[in-house]
């Protein structure tokens, strides 16, 4: 993706939206620092694509930590580069090999859509339970995506979600992906059996169009439910 002169405008607006509600954003490309940060989160489990014991994350990882006014980590999101040239078979060719971090038959039935190019994988999402529904993760995903474009020039971003999160993933004020396809049989960390999941991604050209448009972001006192219907919530800030 060619550099967009408006990209920094969006990154600044996303950071400002966090600051307005008293949050501080930390950006890092250190995978060891990432592992140290998540080691302090009870119940957090690394997924294969972000596990530095399985994947070489040096020079291709970045992660964002959201801290509250007291300096406590309350949210996290990560992203890494996945090189999937169309001539080499695209993303489907590497989803189950060591490049993507295979530890199980991760996907037993490949997606019907085969992404290709220089892709940004988004994962590792976590928000402190009492703050979920405030839009923290939605902005964190969008900010991580913007930094993947800025730092690595990715053409598109993608990730995997459970079916009840598709509405949030595709909402413009949610994770802001634009497309989804069902994967009938896929294992996530901790899965005792294959589940029906969805791969979500941005269509080619969408990122460039988005960053050329208005940079309007805010943490909302409402949440976007999986159906895409907004439900009012009292603001905690």
Secondary structure as a PSIPRED ss2 file (coil, helix, strand):
# PSIPRED VFORMAT (PSIPRED V4.0)

   1 X C   1.000  0.000  0.000
   2 X C   1.000  0.000  0.000
   3 X C   1.000  0.000  0.000
   4 X C   1.000  0.000  0.000
   5 X C   1.000  0.000  0.000
   6 X C   1.000  0.000  0.000
   7 X H   0.000  1.000  0.000
   8 X H   0.000  1.000  0.000
   9 X H   0.000  1.000  0.000
  10 X H   0.000  1.000  0.000
  11 X H   0.000  1.000  0.000
  12 X H   0.000  1.000  0.000
  13 X H   0.000  1.000  0.000
  14 X H   0.000  1.000  0.000
  15 X H   0.000  1.000  0.000
  16 X H   0.000  1.000  0.000
  17 X H   0.000  1.000  0.000
  18 X H   0.000  1.000  0.000
  19 X H   0.000  1.000  0.000
  20 X H   0.000  1.000  0.000
  21 X C   1.000  0.000  0.000
  22 X C   1.000  0.000  0.000
  23 X C   1.000  0.000  0.000
  24 X E   0.000  0.000  1.000
  25 X E   0.000  0.000  1.000
  26 X E   0.000  0.000  1.000
  27 X E   0.000  0.000  1.000
  28 X E   0.000  0.000  1.000
  29 X C   1.000  0.000  0.000
  30 X C   1.000  0.000  0.000
  31 X H   0.000  1.000  0.000
  32 X H   0.000  1.000  0.000
  33 X H   0.000  1.000  0.000
  34 X H   0.000  1.000  0.000
  35 X H   0.000  1.000  0.000
  36 X H   0.000  1.000  0.000
  37 X H   0.000  1.000  0.000
  38 X H   0.000  1.000  0.000
  39 X C   1.000  0.000  0.000
  40 X C   1.000  0.000  0.000
  41 X C   1.000  0.000  0.000
  42 X C   1.000  0.000  0.000
  43 X C   1.000  0.000  0.000
  44 X C   1.000  0.000  0.000
  45 X C   1.000  0.000  0.000
  46 X C   1.000  0.000  0.000
  47 X C   1.000  0.000  0.000
  48 X H   0.000  1.000  0.000
  49 X H   0.000  1.000  0.000
  50 X H   0.000  1.000  0.000
  51 X C   1.000  0.000  0.000
  52 X C   1.000  0.000  0.000
  53 X C   1.000  0.000  0.000
  54 X C   1.000  0.000  0.000
  55 X C   1.000  0.000  0.000
  56 X C   1.000  0.000  0.000
  57 X C   1.000  0.000  0.000
  58 X C   1.000  0.000  0.000
  59 X C   1.000  0.000  0.000
  60 X C   1.000  0.000  0.000
  61 X E   0.000  0.000  1.000
  62 X E   0.000  0.000  1.000
  63 X E   0.000  0.000  1.000
  64 X E   0.000  0.000  1.000
  65 X E   0.000  0.000  1.000
  66 X E   0.000  0.000  1.000
  67 X E   0.000  0.000  1.000
  68 X C   1.000  0.000  0.000
  69 X C   1.000  0.000  0.000
  70 X C   1.000  0.000  0.000
  71 X C   1.000  0.000  0.000
  72 X C   1.000  0.000  0.000
  73 X E   0.000  0.000  1.000
  74 X E   0.000  0.000  1.000
  75 X E   0.000  0.000  1.000
  76 X E   0.000  0.000  1.000
  77 X E   0.000  0.000  1.000
  78 X E   0.000  0.000  1.000
  79 X E   0.000  0.000  1.000
  80 X E   0.000  0.000  1.000
  81 X E   0.000  0.000  1.000
  82 X E   0.000  0.000  1.000
  83 X E   0.000  0.000  1.000
  84 X E   0.000  0.000  1.000
  85 X C   1.000  0.000  0.000
  86 X H   0.000  1.000  0.000
  87 X H   0.000  1.000  0.000
  88 X H   0.000  1.000  0.000
  89 X C   1.000  0.000  0.000
  90 X H   0.000  1.000  0.000
  91 X H   0.000  1.000  0.000
  92 X H   0.000  1.000  0.000
  93 X H   0.000  1.000  0.000
  94 X H   0.000  1.000  0.000
  95 X C   1.000  0.000  0.000
  96 X C   1.000  0.000  0.000
  97 X C   1.000  0.000  0.000
  98 X C   1.000  0.000  0.000
  99 X C   1.000  0.000  0.000
 100 X C   1.000  0.000  0.000
 101 X C   1.000  0.000  0.000
 102 X C   1.000  0.000  0.000
 103 X C   1.000  0.000  0.000
 104 X C   1.000  0.000  0.000
 105 X C   1.000  0.000  0.000
 106 X C   1.000  0.000  0.000
 107 X E   0.000  0.000  1.000
 108 X C   1.000  0.000  0.000
 109 X C   1.000  0.000  0.000
 110 X C   1.000  0.000  0.000
 111 X C   1.000  0.000  0.000
 112 X C   1.000  0.000  0.000
 113 X C   1.000  0.000  0.000
 114 X C   1.000  0.000  0.000
 115 X C   1.000  0.000  0.000
 116 X C   1.000  0.000  0.000
 117 X E   0.000  0.000  1.000
 118 X E   0.000  0.000  1.000
 119 X E   0.000  0.000  1.000
 120 X E   0.000  0.000  1.000
 121 X E   0.000  0.000  1.000
 122 X E   0.000  0.000  1.000
 123 X E   0.000  0.000  1.000
 124 X E   0.000  0.000  1.000
 125 X E   0.000  0.000  1.000
 126 X E   0.000  0.000  1.000
 127 X E   0.000  0.000  1.000
 128 X C   1.000  0.000  0.000
 129 X H   0.000  1.000  0.000
 130 X H   0.000  1.000  0.000
 131 X H   0.000  1.000  0.000
 132 X C   1.000  0.000  0.000
 133 X C   1.000  0.000  0.000
 134 X C   1.000  0.000  0.000
 135 X C   1.000  0.000  0.000
 136 X H   0.000  1.000  0.000
 137 X H   0.000  1.000  0.000
 138 X H   0.000  1.000  0.000
 139 X H   0.000  1.000  0.000
 140 X H   0.000  1.000  0.000
 141 X H   0.000  1.000  0.000
 142 X H   0.000  1.000  0.000
 143 X H   0.000  1.000  0.000
 144 X H   0.000  1.000  0.000
 145 X H   0.000  1.000  0.000
 146 X H   0.000  1.000  0.000
 147 X H   0.000  1.000  0.000
 148 X H   0.000  1.000  0.000
 149 X H   0.000  1.000  0.000
 150 X H   0.000  1.000  0.000
 151 X H   0.000  1.000  0.000
 152 X H   0.000  1.000  0.000
 153 X C   1.000  0.000  0.000
 154 X C   1.000  0.000  0.000
 155 X C   1.000  0.000  0.000
 156 X E   0.000  0.000  1.000
 157 X E   0.000  0.000  1.000
 158 X E   0.000  0.000  1.000
 159 X E   0.000  0.000  1.000
 160 X E   0.000  0.000  1.000
 161 X E   0.000  0.000  1.000
 162 X E   0.000  0.000  1.000
 163 X H   0.000  1.000  0.000
 164 X H   0.000  1.000  0.000
 165 X H   0.000  1.000  0.000
 166 X H   0.000  1.000  0.000
 167 X H   0.000  1.000  0.000
 168 X H   0.000  1.000  0.000
 169 X H   0.000  1.000  0.000
 170 X H   0.000  1.000  0.000
 171 X C   1.000  0.000  0.000
 172 X C   1.000  0.000  0.000
 173 X C   1.000  0.000  0.000
 174 X C   1.000  0.000  0.000
 175 X C   1.000  0.000  0.000
 176 X C   1.000  0.000  0.000
 177 X C   1.000  0.000  0.000
 178 X C   1.000  0.000  0.000
 179 X E   0.000  0.000  1.000
 180 X E   0.000  0.000  1.000
 181 X E   0.000  0.000  1.000
 182 X E   0.000  0.000  1.000
 183 X E   0.000  0.000  1.000
 184 X E   0.000  0.000  1.000
 185 X E   0.000  0.000  1.000
 186 X E   0.000  0.000  1.000
 187 X C   1.000  0.000  0.000
 188 X C   1.000  0.000  0.000
 189 X C   1.000  0.000  0.000
 190 X C   1.000  0.000  0.000
 191 X C   1.000  0.000  0.000
 192 X C   1.000  0.000  0.000
 193 X C   1.000  0.000  0.000
 194 X C   1.000  0.000  0.000
 195 X E   0.000  0.000  1.000
 196 X E   0.000  0.000  1.000
 197 X E   0.000  0.000  1.000
 198 X E   0.000  0.000  1.000
 199 X E   0.000  0.000  1.000
 200 X E   0.000  0.000  1.000
 201 X E   0.000  0.000  1.000
 202 X C   1.000  0.000  0.000
 203 X C   1.000  0.000  0.000
 204 X C   1.000  0.000  0.000
 205 X C   1.000  0.000  0.000
 206 X H   0.000  1.000  0.000
 207 X H   0.000  1.000  0.000
 208 X H   0.000  1.000  0.000
 209 X H   0.000  1.000  0.000
 210 X H   0.000  1.000  0.000
 211 X H   0.000  1.000  0.000
 212 X H   0.000  1.000  0.000
 213 X C   1.000  0.000  0.000
 214 X C   1.000  0.000  0.000
 215 X C   1.000  0.000  0.000
 216 X C   1.000  0.000  0.000
 217 X C   1.000  0.000  0.000
 218 X C   1.000  0.000  0.000
 219 X C   1.000  0.000  0.000
 220 X C   1.000  0.000  0.000
 221 X C   1.000  0.000  0.000
 222 X E   0.000  0.000  1.000
 223 X E   0.000  0.000  1.000
 224 X E   0.000  0.000  1.000
 225 X C   1.000  0.000  0.000
 226 X C   1.000  0.000  0.000
 227 X C   1.000  0.000  0.000
 228 X C   1.000  0.000  0.000
 229 X C   1.000  0.000  0.000
 230 X E   0.000  0.000  1.000
 231 X E   0.000  0.000  1.000
 232 X E   0.000  0.000  1.000
 233 X C   1.000  0.000  0.000
 234 X C   1.000  0.000  0.000
 235 X C   1.000  0.000  0.000
 236 X C   1.000  0.000  0.000
 237 X C   1.000  0.000  0.000
